[in-house]
Amino acid sequence: MRILIHLSEETSDVHRMSDEVRRVLDVLNAAYIKTDGGGTIESDGIVTGVVVLRSADDAGKALEVLARAGIKASIA
C-alpha cells in the first residue's frame, strides 16, 4: 500500500519533499507502523513523495497519525 505525501503547495523542490518523506517515515515509525521505505517521484516538474506501508491494514491508522502530525497524505 502506498501513501502519497502532499505539500501545501505544488513544488519542484526535491530536497524539500525528501525532507517531508523523512518526516513521514519518522512519524510512522514512532506510531509503530511498519514501512518498506519511501522516496520521491518527479513528473512534469512536480515532485511527489511516496511511502510504502508494509501492511495495507495499517493504511487508515497511518493517515490518521499523519493528519495529527499536520501532514497531508492520501492512499495511492
mmCIF file of the N, C-alpha and C atoms, coordinates in Angstrom:
data_MODEL
# 
_entry.id   MODEL 
# 
loop_
_atom_site.group_PDB 
_atom_site.id 
_atom_site.type_symbol 
_atom_site.label_atom_id 
_atom_site.label_alt_id 
_atom_site.label_comp_id 
_atom_site.label_asym_id 
_atom_site.label_entity_id 
_atom_site.label_seq_id 
_atom_site.pdbx_PDB_ins_code 
_atom_site.Cartn_x 
_atom_site.Cartn_y 
_atom_site.Cartn_z 
_atom_site.occupancy 
_atom_site.B_iso_or_equiv 
_atom_site.pdbx_formal_charge 
_atom_site.auth_seq_id 
_atom_site.auth_comp_id 
_atom_site.auth_asym_id 
_atom_site.auth_atom_id 
_atom_site.pdbx_PDB_model_num 
ATOM 1   N N  . MET A 1 1  ? 0.847  -1.169 0.000   1.00 0.00 ? 1  MET A N  1 
ATOM 2   C CA . MET A 1 1  ? 0.000  0.000  0.000   1.00 0.00 ? 1  MET A CA 1 
ATOM 3   C C  . MET A 1 1  ? 0.891  1.230  0.000   1.00 0.00 ? 1  MET A C  1 
ATOM 4   N N  . ARG A 1 2  ? 0.599  2.154  -0.881  1.00 0.00 ? 2  ARG A N  1 
ATOM 5   C CA . ARG A 1 2  ? 1.393  3.384  -0.977  1.00 0.00 ? 2  ARG A CA 1 
ATOM 6   C C  . ARG A 1 2  ? 0.638  4.585  -0.405  1.00 0.00 ? 2  ARG A C  1 
ATOM 7   N N  . ILE A 1 3  ? 1.384  5.446  0.230   1.00 0.00 ? 3  ILE A N  1 
ATOM 8   C CA . ILE A 1 3  ? 0.845  6.717  0.716   1.00 0.00 ? 3  ILE A CA 1 
ATOM 9   C C  . ILE A 1 3  ? 1.548  7.828  -0.064  1.00 0.00 ? 3  ILE A C  1 
ATOM 10  N N  . LEU A 1 4  ? 0.751  8.728  -0.624  1.00 0.00 ? 4  LEU A N  1 
ATOM 11  C CA . LEU A 1 4  ? 1.292  9.901  -1.311  1.00 0.00 ? 4  LEU A CA 1 
ATOM 12  C C  . LEU A 1 4  ? 1.315  11.065 -0.345  1.00 0.00 ? 4  LEU A C  1 
ATOM 13  N N  . ILE A 1 5  ? 2.386  11.821 -0.364  1.00 0.00 ? 5  ILE A N  1 
ATOM 14  C CA . ILE A 1 5  ? 2.553  12.954 0.532   1.00 0.00 ? 5  ILE A CA 1 
ATOM 15  C C  . ILE A 1 5  ? 2.328  14.233 -0.266  1.00 0.00 ? 5  ILE A C  1 
ATOM 16  N N  . HIS A 1 6  ? 1.530  15.125 0.289   1.00 0.00 ? 6  HIS A N  1 
ATOM 17  C CA . HIS A 1 6  ? 1.192  16.378 -0.384  1.00 0.00 ? 6  HIS A CA 1 
ATOM 18  C C  . HIS A 1 6  ? 1.706  17.554 0.436   1.00 0.00 ? 6  HIS A C  1 
ATOM 19  N N  . LEU A 1 7  ? 2.494  18.394 -0.204  1.00 0.00 ? 7  LEU A N  1 
ATOM 20  C CA . LEU A 1 7  ? 2.901  19.630 0.446   1.00 0.00 ? 7  LEU A CA 1 
ATOM 21  C C  . LEU A 1 7  ? 1.776  20.632 0.274   1.00 0.00 ? 7  LEU A C  1 
ATOM 22  N N  . SER A 1 8  ? 1.816  21.706 1.019   1.00 0.00 ? 8  SER A N  1 
ATOM 23  C CA . SER A 1 8  ? 0.733  22.685 0.971   1.00 0.00 ? 8  SER A CA 1 
ATOM 24  C C  . SER A 1 8  ? 0.642  23.400 -0.379  1.00 0.00 ? 8  SER A C  1 
ATOM 25  N N  . GLU A 1 9  ? 1.727  23.399 -1.134  1.00 0.00 ? 9  GLU A N  1 
ATOM 26  C CA . GLU A 1 9  ? 1.703  23.977 -2.474  1.00 0.00 ? 9  GLU A CA 1 
ATOM 27  C C  . GLU A 1 9  ? 2.509  23.078 -3.407  1.00 0.00 ? 9  GLU A C  1 
ATOM 28  N N  . GLU A 1 10 ? 2.234  23.178 -4.710  1.00 0.00 ? 10 GLU A N  1 
ATOM 29  C CA . GLU A 1 10 ? 3.000  22.384 -5.671  1.00 0.00 ? 10 GLU A CA 1 
ATOM 30  C C  . GLU A 1 10 ? 4.449  22.856 -5.629  1.00 0.00 ? 10 GLU A C  1 
ATOM 31  N N  . THR A 1 11 ? 5.344  21.921 -5.772  1.00 0.00 ? 11 THR A N  1 
ATOM 32  C CA . THR A 1 11 ? 6.756  22.265 -5.693  1.00 0.00 ? 11 THR A CA 1 
ATOM 33  C C  . THR A 1 11 ? 7.567  21.373 -6.623  1.00 0.00 ? 11 THR A C  1 
ATOM 34  N N  . SER A 1 12 ? 8.677  21.874 -7.053  1.00 0.00 ? 12 SER A N  1 
ATOM 35  C CA . SER A 1 12 ? 9.610  21.060 -7.818  1.00 0.00 ? 12 SER A CA 1 
ATOM 36  C C  . SER A 1 12 ? 10.891 20.870 -7.011  1.00 0.00 ? 12 SER A C  1 
ATOM 37  N N  . ASP A 1 13 ? 10.803 21.172 -5.731  1.00 0.00 ? 13 ASP A N  1 
ATOM 38  C CA . ASP A 1 13 ? 11.961 21.097 -4.846  1.00 0.00 ? 13 ASP A CA 1 
ATOM 39  C C  . ASP A 1 13 ? 12.108 19.683 -4.283  1.00 0.00 ? 13 ASP A C  1 
ATOM 40  N N  . VAL A 1 14 ? 13.003 18.927 -4.881  1.00 0.00 ? 14 VAL A N  1 
ATOM 41  C CA . VAL A 1 14 ? 13.224 17.539 -4.469  1.00 0.00 ? 14 VAL A CA 1 
ATOM 42  C C  . VAL A 1 14 ? 13.708 17.471 -3.028  1.00 0.00 ? 14 VAL A C  1 
ATOM 43  N N  . HIS A 1 15 ? 14.557 18.396 -2.634  1.00 0.00 ? 15 HIS A N  1 
ATOM 44  C CA . HIS A 1 15 ? 15.104 18.371 -1.277  1.00 0.00 ? 15 HIS A CA 1 
ATOM 45  C C  . HIS A 1 15 ? 14.007 18.600 -0.237  1.00 0.00 ? 15 HIS A C  1 
ATOM 46  N N  . ARG A 1 16 ? 13.113 19.519 -0.520  1.00 0.00 ? 16 ARG A N  1 
ATOM 47  C CA . ARG A 1 16 ? 12.017 19.795 0.424   1.00 0.00 ? 16 ARG A CA 1 
ATOM 48  C C  . ARG A 1 16 ? 11.115 18.573 0.570   1.00 0.00 ? 16 ARG A C  1 
ATOM 49  N N  . MET A 1 17 ? 10.788 17.938 -0.556  1.00 0.00 ? 17 MET A N  1 
ATOM 50  C CA . MET A 1 17 ? 9.940  16.753 -0.492  1.00 0.00 ? 17 MET A CA 1 
ATOM 51  C C  . MET A 1 17 ? 10.678 15.597 0.185   1.00 0.00 ? 17 MET A C  1 
ATOM 52  N N  . SER A 1 18 ? 11.952 15.466 -0.075  1.00 0.00 ? 18 SER A N  1 
ATOM 53  C CA . SER A 1 18 ? 12.734 14.409 0.581   1.00 0.00 ? 18 SER A CA 1 
ATOM 54  C C  . SER A 1 18 ? 12.718 14.583 2.096   1.00 0.00 ? 18 SER A C  1 
ATOM 55  N N  . ASP A 1 19 ? 12.813 15.830 2.553   1.00 0.00 ? 19 ASP A N  1 
ATOM 56  C CA . ASP A 1 19 ? 12.730 16.103 3.988   1.00 0.00 ? 19 ASP A CA 1 
ATOM 57  C C  . ASP A 1 19 ? 11.363 15.692 4.543   1.00 0.00 ? 19 ASP A C  1 
ATOM 58  N N  . GLU A 1 20 ? 10.307 15.964 3.768   1.00 0.00 ? 20 GLU A N  1 
ATOM 59  C CA . GLU A 1 20 ? 8.959  15.611 4.215   1.00 0.00 ? 20 GLU A CA 1 
ATOM 60  C C  . GLU A 1 20 ? 8.769  14.091 4.244   1.00 0.00 ? 20 GLU A C  1 
ATOM 61  N N  . VAL A 1 21 ? 9.340  13.378 3.281   1.00 0.00 ? 21 VAL A N  1 
ATOM 62  C CA . VAL A 1 21 ? 9.277  11.911 3.279   1.00 0.00 ? 21 VAL A CA 1 
ATOM 63  C C  . VAL A 1 21 ? 9.975  11.376 4.524   1.00 0.00 ? 21 VAL A C  1 
ATOM 64  N N  . ARG A 1 22 ? 11.127 11.935 4.851   1.00 0.00 ? 22 ARG A N  1 
ATOM 65  C CA . ARG A 1 22 ? 11.854 11.507 6.056   1.00 0.00 ? 22 ARG A CA 1 
ATOM 66  C C  . ARG A 1 22 ? 11.001 11.743 7.306   1.00 0.00 ? 22 ARG A C  1 
ATOM 67  N N  . ARG A 1 23 ? 10.341 12.887 7.351   1.00 0.00 ? 23 ARG A N  1 
ATOM 68  C CA . ARG A 1 23 ? 9.461  13.216 8.481   1.00 0.00 ? 23 ARG A CA 1 
ATOM 69  C C  . ARG A 1 23 ? 8.316  12.204 8.573   1.00 0.00 ? 23 ARG A C  1 
ATOM 70  N N  . VAL A 1 24 ? 7.705  11.877 7.437   1.00 0.00 ? 24 VAL A N  1 
ATOM 71  C CA . VAL A 1 24 ? 6.615  10.889 7.415   1.00 0.00 ? 24 VAL A CA 1 
ATOM 72  C C  . VAL A 1 24 ? 7.112  9.551  7.938   1.00 0.00 ? 24 VAL A C  1 
ATOM 73  N N  . LEU A 1 25 ? 8.266  9.116  7.477   1.00 0.00 ? 25 LEU A N  1 
ATOM 74  C CA . LEU A 1 25 ? 8.816  7.836  7.944   1.00 0.00 ? 25 LEU A CA 1 
ATOM 75  C C  . LEU A 1 25 ? 9.057  7.869  9.455   1.00 0.00 ? 25 LEU A C  1 
ATOM 76  N N  . ASP A 1 26 ? 9.551  8.984  9.966   1.00 0.00 ? 26 ASP A N  1 
ATOM 77  C CA . ASP A 1 26 ? 9.779  9.112  11.411  1.00 0.00 ? 26 ASP A CA 1 
ATOM 78  C C  . ASP A 1 26 ? 8.466  9.062  12.196  1.00 0.00 ? 26 ASP A C  1 
ATOM 79  N N  . VAL A 1 27 ? 7.437  9.762  11.694  1.00 0.00 ? 27 VAL A N  1 
ATOM 80  C CA . VAL A 1 27 ? 6.131  9.780  12.373  1.00 0.00 ? 27 VAL A CA 1 
ATOM 81  C C  . VAL A 1 27 ? 5.523  8.376  12.384  1.00 0.00 ? 27 VAL A C  1 
ATOM 82  N N  . LEU A 1 28 ? 5.575  7.701  11.247  1.00 0.00 ? 28 LEU A N  1 
ATOM 83  C CA . LEU A 1 28 ? 5.005  6.348  11.179  1.00 0.00 ? 28 LEU A CA 1 
ATOM 84  C C  . LEU A 1 28 ? 5.784  5.384  12.065  1.00 0.00 ? 28 LEU A C  1 
ATOM 85  N N  . ASN A 1 29 ? 7.091  5.506  12.076  1.00 0.00 ? 29 ASN A N  1 
ATOM 86  C CA . ASN A 1 29 ? 7.918  4.650  12.929  1.00 0.00 ? 29 ASN A CA 1 
ATOM 87  C C  . ASN A 1 29 ? 7.574  4.862  14.405  1.00 0.00 ? 29 ASN A C  1 
ATOM 88  N N  . ALA A 1 30 ? 7.382  6.105  14.805  1.00 0.00 ? 30 ALA A N  1 
ATOM 89  C CA . ALA A 1 30 ? 7.035  6.408  16.198  1.00 0.00 ? 30 ALA A CA 1 
ATOM 90  C C  . ALA A 1 30 ? 5.672  5.840  16.574  1.00 0.00 ? 30 ALA A C  1 
ATOM 91  N N  . ALA A 1 31 ? 4.797  5.649  15.575  1.00 0.00 ? 31 ALA A N  1 
ATOM 92  C CA . ALA A 1 31 ? 3.469  5.082  15.814  1.00 0.00 ? 31 ALA A CA 1 
ATOM 93  C C  . ALA A 1 31 ? 3.462  3.561  15.613  1.00 0.00 ? 31 ALA A C  1 
ATOM 94  N N  . TYR A 1 32 ? 4.645  2.975  15.460  1.00 0.00 ? 32 TYR A N  1 
ATOM 95  C CA . TYR A 1 32 ? 4.795  1.531  15.271  1.00 0.00 ? 32 TYR A CA 1 
ATOM 96  C C  . TYR A 1 32 ? 4.090  1.021  14.013  1.00 0.00 ? 32 TYR A C  1 
ATOM 97  N N  . ILE A 1 33 ? 4.102  1.842  12.968  1.00 0.00 ? 33 ILE A N  1 
ATOM 98  C CA . ILE A 1 33 ? 3.562  1.441  11.673  1.00 0.00 ? 33 ILE A CA 1 
ATOM 99  C C  . ILE A 1 33 ? 4.763  1.123  10.782  1.00 0.00 ? 33 ILE A C  1 
ATOM 100 N N  . LYS A 1 34 ? 4.844  -0.107 10.346  1.00 0.00 ? 34 LYS A N  1 
ATOM 101 C CA . LYS A 1 34 ? 5.998  -0.549 9.564   1.00 0.00 ? 34 LYS A CA 1 
ATOM 102 C C  . LYS A 1 34 ? 5.874  -0.142 8.102   1.00 0.00 ? 34 LYS A C  1 
ATOM 103 N N  . THR A 1 35 ? 7.019  0.269  7.553   1.00 0.00 ? 35 THR A N  1 
ATOM 104 C CA . THR A 1 35 ? 7.076  0.667  6.148   1.00 0.00 ? 35 THR A CA 1 
ATOM 105 C C  . THR A 1 35 ? 8.166  -0.124 5.442   1.00 0.00 ? 35 THR A C  1 
ATOM 106 N N  . ASP A 1 36 ? 8.112  -0.094 4.132   1.00 0.00 ? 36 ASP A N  1 
ATOM 107 C CA . ASP A 1 36 ? 9.179  -0.670 3.319   1.00 0.00 ? 36 ASP A CA 1 
ATOM 108 C C  . ASP A 1 36 ? 10.004 0.429  2.662   1.00 0.00 ? 36 ASP A C  1 
ATOM 109 N N  . GLY A 1 37 ? 9.908  1.643  3.190   1.00 0.00 ? 37 GLY A N  1 
ATOM 110 C CA . GLY A 1 37 ? 10.708 2.750  2.702   1.00 0.00 ? 37 GLY A CA 1 
ATOM 111 C C  . GLY A 1 37 ? 9.886  3.807  2.006   1.00 0.00 ? 37 GLY A C  1 
ATOM 112 N N  . GLY A 1 38 ? 10.582 4.766  1.447   1.00 0.00 ? 38 GLY A N  1 
ATOM 113 C CA . GLY A 1 38 ? 9.915  5.864  0.767   1.00 0.00 ? 38 GLY A CA 1 
ATOM 114 C C  . GLY A 1 38 ? 10.881 6.603  -0.119  1.00 0.00 ? 38 GLY A C  1 
ATOM 115 N N  . GLY A 1 39 ? 10.347 7.533  -0.886  1.00 0.00 ? 39 GLY A N  1 
ATOM 116 C CA . GLY A 1 39 ? 11.183 8.313  -1.779  1.00 0.00 ? 39 GLY A CA 1 
ATOM 117 C C  . GLY A 1 39 ? 10.361 9.352  -2.505  1.00 0.00 ? 39 GLY A C  1 
ATOM 118 N N  . THR A 1 40 ? 10.920 9.866  -3.586  1.00 0.00 ? 40 THR A N  1 
ATOM 119 C CA . THR A 1 40 ? 10.242 10.892 -4.369  1.00 0.00 ? 40 THR A CA 1 
ATOM 120 C C  . THR A 1 40 ? 10.119 10.446 -5.817  1.00 0.00 ? 40 THR A C  1 
ATOM 121 N N  . ILE A 1 41 ? 9.078  10.974 -6.465  1.00 0.00 ? 41 ILE A N  1 
ATOM 122 C CA . ILE A 1 41 ? 8.849  10.741 -7.886  1.00 0.00 ? 41 ILE A CA 1 
ATOM 123 C C  . ILE A 1 41 ? 8.658  12.118 -8.522  1.00 0.00 ? 41 ILE A C  1 
ATOM 124 N N  . GLU A 1 42 ? 9.309  12.341 -9.650  1.00 0.00 ? 42 GLU A N  1 
ATOM 125 C CA . GLU A 1 42 ? 9.157  13.624 -10.334 1.00 0.00 ? 42 GLU A CA 1 
ATOM 126 C C  . GLU A 1 42 ? 8.515  13.387 -11.695 1.00 0.00 ? 42 GLU A C  1 
ATOM 127 N N  . SER A 1 43 ? 7.455  14.159 -11.971 1.00 0.00 ? 43 SER A N  1 
ATOM 128 C CA . SER A 1 43 ? 6.759  14.072 -13.252 1.00 0.00 ? 43 SER A CA 1 
ATOM 129 C C  . SER A 1 43 ? 6.272  15.465 -13.637 1.00 0.00 ? 43 SER A C  1 
ATOM 130 N N  . ASP A 1 44 ? 6.597  15.888 -14.827 1.00 0.00 ? 44 ASP A N  1 
ATOM 131 C CA . ASP A 1 44 ? 6.190  17.204 -15.327 1.00 0.00 ? 44 ASP A CA 1 
ATOM 132 C C  . ASP A 1 44 ? 6.603  18.333 -14.384 1.00 0.00 ? 44 ASP A C  1 
ATOM 133 N N  . GLY A 1 45 ? 7.747  18.184 -13.752 1.00 0.00 ? 45 GLY A N  1 
ATOM 134 C CA . GLY A 1 45 ? 8.256  19.223 -12.873 1.00 0.00 ? 45 GLY A CA 1 
ATOM 135 C C  . GLY A 1 45 ? 7.662  19.238 -11.482 1.00 0.00 ? 45 GLY A C  1 
ATOM 136 N N  . ILE A 1 46 ? 6.730  18.332 -11.198 1.00 0.00 ? 46 ILE A N  1 
ATOM 137 C CA . ILE A 1 46 ? 6.122  18.249 -9.872  1.00 0.00 ? 46 ILE A CA 1 
ATOM 138 C C  . ILE A 1 46 ? 6.720  17.041 -9.144  1.00 0.00 ? 46 ILE A C  1 
ATOM 139 N N  . VAL A 1 47 ? 7.135  17.271 -7.916  1.00 0.00 ? 47 VAL A N  1 
ATOM 140 C CA . VAL A 1 47 ? 7.725  16.209 -7.107  1.00 0.00 ? 47 VAL A CA 1 
ATOM 141 C C  . VAL A 1 47 ? 6.680  15.696 -6.120  1.00 0.00 ? 47 VAL A C  1 
ATOM 142 N N  . THR A 1 48 ? 6.530  14.381 -6.076  1.00 0.00 ? 48 THR A N  1 
ATOM 143 C CA . THR A 1 48 ? 5.584  13.744 -5.166  1.00 0.00 ? 48 THR A CA 1 
ATOM 144 C C  . THR A 1 48 ? 6.358  12.818 -4.236  1.00 0.00 ? 48 THR A C  1 
ATOM 145 N N  . GLY A 1 49 ? 5.993  12.821 -2.969  1.00 0.00 ? 49 GLY A N  1 
ATOM 146 C CA . GLY A 1 49 ? 6.585  11.907 -2.009  1.00 0.00 ? 49 GLY A CA 1 
ATOM 147 C C  . GLY A 1 49 ? 5.737  10.654 -1.901  1.00 0.00 ? 49 GLY A C  1 
ATOM 148 N N  . VAL A 1 50 ? 6.411  9.514  -1.775  1.00 0.00 ? 50 VAL A N  1 
ATOM 149 C CA . VAL A 1 50 ? 5.721  8.228  -1.670  1.00 0.00 ? 50 VAL A CA 1 
ATOM 150 C C  . VAL A 1 50 ? 6.346  7.422  -0.538  1.00 0.00 ? 50 VAL A C  1 
ATOM 151 N N  . VAL A 1 51 ? 5.487  6.826  0.287   1.00 0.00 ? 51 VAL A N  1 
ATOM 152 C CA . VAL A 1 51 ? 5.925  5.907  1.334   1.00 0.00 ? 51 VAL A CA 1 
ATOM 153 C C  . VAL A 1 51 ? 5.144  4.615  1.151   1.00 0.00 ? 51 VAL A C  1 
ATOM 154 N N  . VAL A 1 52 ? 5.832  3.492  1.233   1.00 0.00 ? 52 VAL A N  1 
ATOM 155 C CA . VAL A 1 52 ? 5.202  2.187  1.066   1.00 0.00 ? 52 VAL A CA 1 
ATOM 156 C C  . VAL A 1 52 ? 5.001  1.556  2.442   1.00 0.00 ? 52 VAL A C  1 
ATOM 157 N N  . LEU A 1 53 ? 3.733  1.274  2.755   1.00 0.00 ? 53 LEU A N  1 
ATOM 158 C CA . LEU A 1 53 ? 3.420  0.593  4.015   1.00 0.00 ? 53 LEU A CA 1 
ATOM 159 C C  . LEU A 1 53 ? 3.654  -0.898 3.855   1.00 0.00 ? 53 LEU A C  1 
ATOM 160 N N  . ARG A 1 54 ? 4.120  -1.531 4.889   1.00 0.00 ? 54 ARG A N  1 
ATOM 161 C CA . ARG A 1 54 ? 4.336  -2.971 4.842   1.00 0.00 ? 54 ARG A CA 1 
ATOM 162 C C  . ARG A 1 54 ? 3.004  -3.717 4.795   1.00 0.00 ? 54 ARG A C  1 
ATOM 163 N N  . SER A 1 55 ? 1.987  -3.196 5.492   1.00 0.00 ? 55 SER A N  1 
ATOM 164 C CA . SER A 1 55 ? 0.686  -3.853 5.545   1.00 0.00 ? 55 SER A CA 1 
ATOM 165 C C  . SER A 1 55 ? -0.416 -2.881 5.145   1.00 0.00 ? 55 SER A C  1 
ATOM 166 N N  . ALA A 1 56 ? -1.270 -3.300 4.225   1.00 0.00 ? 56 ALA A N  1 
ATOM 167 C CA . ALA A 1 56 ? -2.413 -2.476 3.809   1.00 0.00 ? 56 ALA A CA 1 
ATOM 168 C C  . ALA A 1 56 ? -3.365 -2.244 4.975   1.00 0.00 ? 56 ALA A C  1 
ATOM 169 N N  . ASP A 1 57 ? -3.359 -3.129 5.951   1.00 0.00 ? 57 ASP A N  1 
ATOM 170 C CA . ASP A 1 57 ? -4.223 -2.989 7.125   1.00 0.00 ? 57 ASP A CA 1 
ATOM 171 C C  . ASP A 1 57 ? -3.889 -1.748 7.953   1.00 0.00 ? 57 ASP A C  1 
ATOM 172 N N  . ASP A 1 58 ? -2.688 -1.214 7.785   1.00 0.00 ? 58 ASP A N  1 
ATOM 173 C CA . ASP A 1 58 ? -2.255 -0.034 8.550   1.00 0.00 ? 58 ASP A CA 1 
ATOM 174 C C  . ASP A 1 58 ? -2.593 1.287  7.859   1.00 0.00 ? 58 ASP A C  1 
ATOM 175 N N  . ALA A 1 59 ? -3.195 1.243  6.693   1.00 0.00 ? 59 ALA A N  1 
ATOM 176 C CA . ALA A 1 59 ? -3.421 2.462  5.900   1.00 0.00 ? 59 ALA A CA 1 
ATOM 177 C C  . ALA A 1 59 ? -4.271 3.491  6.641   1.00 0.00 ? 59 ALA A C  1 
ATOM 178 N N  . GLY A 1 60 ? -5.394 3.087  7.185   1.00 0.00 ? 60 GLY A N  1 
ATOM 179 C CA . GLY A 1 60 ? -6.263 4.025  7.895   1.00 0.00 ? 60 GLY A CA 1 
ATOM 180 C C  . GLY A 1 60 ? -5.578 4.647  9.092   1.00 0.00 ? 60 GLY A C  1 
ATOM 181 N N  . LYS A 1 61 ? -4.913 3.817  9.876   1.00 0.00 ? 61 LYS A N  1 
ATOM 182 C CA . LYS A 1 61 ? -4.191 4.317  11.055  1.00 0.00 ? 61 LYS A CA 1 
ATOM 183 C C  . LYS A 1 61 ? -3.070 5.271  10.630  1.00 0.00 ? 61 LYS A C  1 
ATOM 184 N N  . ALA A 1 62 ? -2.380 4.940  9.535   1.00 0.00 ? 62 ALA A N  1 
ATOM 185 C CA . ALA A 1 62 ? -1.287 5.781  9.056   1.00 0.00 ? 62 ALA A CA 1 
ATOM 186 C C  . ALA A 1 62 ? -1.799 7.166  8.664   1.00 0.00 ? 62 ALA A C  1 
ATOM 187 N N  . LEU A 1 63 ? -2.906 7.222  7.937   1.00 0.00 ? 63 LEU A N  1 
ATOM 188 C CA . LEU A 1 63 ? -3.462 8.515  7.547   1.00 0.00 ? 63 LEU A CA 1 
ATOM 189 C C  . LEU A 1 63 ? -3.890 9.327  8.755   1.00 0.00 ? 63 LEU A C  1 
ATOM 190 N N  . GLU A 1 64 ? -4.458 8.652  9.747   1.00 0.00 ? 64 GLU A N  1 
ATOM 191 C CA . GLU A 1 64 ? -4.880 9.334  10.977  1.00 0.00 ? 64 GLU A CA 1 
ATOM 192 C C  . GLU A 1 64 ? -3.680 9.911  11.723  1.00 0.00 ? 64 GLU A C  1 
ATOM 193 N N  . VAL A 1 65 ? -2.637 9.122  11.860  1.00 0.00 ? 65 VAL A N  1 
ATOM 194 C CA . VAL A 1 65 ? -1.426 9.557  12.562  1.00 0.00 ? 65 VAL A CA 1 
ATOM 195 C C  . VAL A 1 65 ? -0.777 10.728 11.817  1.00 0.00 ? 65 VAL A C  1 
ATOM 196 N N  . LEU A 1 66 ? -0.716 10.637 10.502  1.00 0.00 ? 66 LEU A N  1 
ATOM 197 C CA . LEU A 1 66 ? -0.111 11.713 9.720   1.00 0.00 ? 66 LEU A CA 1 
ATOM 198 C C  . LEU A 1 66 ? -0.932 12.995 9.810   1.00 0.00 ? 66 LEU A C  1 
ATOM 199 N N  . ALA A 1 67 ? -2.247 12.877 9.774   1.00 0.00 ? 67 ALA A N  1 
ATOM 200 C CA . ALA A 1 67 ? -3.111 14.059 9.894   1.00 0.00 ? 67 ALA A CA 1 
ATOM 201 C C  . ALA A 1 67 ? -2.888 14.756 11.234  1.00 0.00 ? 67 ALA A C  1 
ATOM 202 N N  . ARG A 1 68 ? -2.763 13.968 12.306  1.00 0.00 ? 68 ARG A N  1 
ATOM 203 C CA . ARG A 1 68 ? -2.499 14.564 13.622  1.00 0.00 ? 68 ARG A CA 1 
ATOM 204 C C  . ARG A 1 68 ? -1.163 15.283 13.666  1.00 0.00 ? 68 ARG A C  1 
ATOM 205 N N  . ALA A 1 69 ? -0.224 14.825 12.827  1.00 0.00 ? 69 ALA A N  1 
ATOM 206 C CA . ALA A 1 69 ? 1.101  15.461 12.768  1.00 0.00 ? 69 ALA A CA 1 
ATOM 207 C C  . ALA A 1 69 ? 1.119  16.634 11.795  1.00 0.00 ? 69 ALA A C  1 
ATOM 208 N N  . GLY A 1 70 ? -0.042 16.924 11.186  1.00 0.00 ? 70 GLY A N  1 
ATOM 209 C CA . GLY A 1 70 ? -0.137 18.053 10.256  1.00 0.00 ? 70 GLY A CA 1 
ATOM 210 C C  . GLY A 1 70 ? 0.395  17.742 8.866   1.00 0.00 ? 70 GLY A C  1 
ATOM 211 N N  . ILE A 1 71 ? 0.446  16.475 8.511   1.00 0.00 ? 71 ILE A N  1 
ATOM 212 C CA . ILE A 1 71 ? 0.954  16.055 7.210   1.00 0.00 ? 71 ILE A CA 1 
ATOM 213 C C  . ILE A 1 71 ? -0.206 15.661 6.319   1.00 0.00 ? 71 ILE A C  1 
ATOM 214 N N  . LYS A 1 72 ? -0.280 16.270 5.142   1.00 0.00 ? 72 LYS A N  1 
ATOM 215 C CA . LYS A 1 72 ? -1.334 15.933 4.172   1.00 0.00 ? 72 LYS A CA 1 
ATOM 216 C C  . LYS A 1 72 ? -0.870 14.714 3.379   1.00 0.00 ? 72 LYS A C  1 
ATOM 217 N N  . ALA A 1 73 ? -1.728 13.691 3.352   1.00 0.00 ? 73 ALA A N  1 
ATOM 218 C CA . ALA A 1 73 ? -1.383 12.456 2.653   1.00 0.00 ? 73 ALA A CA 1 
ATOM 219 C C  . ALA A 1 73 ? -2.645 11.782 2.150   1.00 0.00 ? 73 ALA A C  1 
ATOM 220 N N  . SER A 1 74 ? -2.470 10.866 1.205   1.00 0.00 ? 74 SER A N  1 
ATOM 221 C CA . SER A 1 74 ? -3.579 10.090 0.684   1.00 0.00 ? 74 SER A CA 1 
ATOM 222 C C  . SER A 1 74 ? -3.077 8.701  0.300   1.00 0.00 ? 74 SER A C  1 
ATOM 223 N N  . ILE A 1 75 ? -4.024 7.794  0.142   1.00 0.00 ? 75 ILE A N  1 
ATOM 224 C CA . ILE A 1 75 ? -3.692 6.426  -0.262  1.00 0.00 ? 75 ILE A CA 1 
ATOM 225 C C  . ILE A 1 75 ? -3.623 6.368  -1.774  1.00 0.00 ? 75 ILE A C  1 
ATOM 226 N N  . ALA A 1 76 ? -2.617 5.683  -2.278  1.00 0.00 ? 76 ALA A N  1 
ATOM 227 C CA . ALA A 1 76 ? -2.485 5.527  -3.729  1.00 0.00 ? 76 ALA A CA 1 
ATOM 228 C C  . ALA A 1 76 ? -2.760 4.095  -4.121  1.00 0.00 ? 76 ALA A C  1 
# 
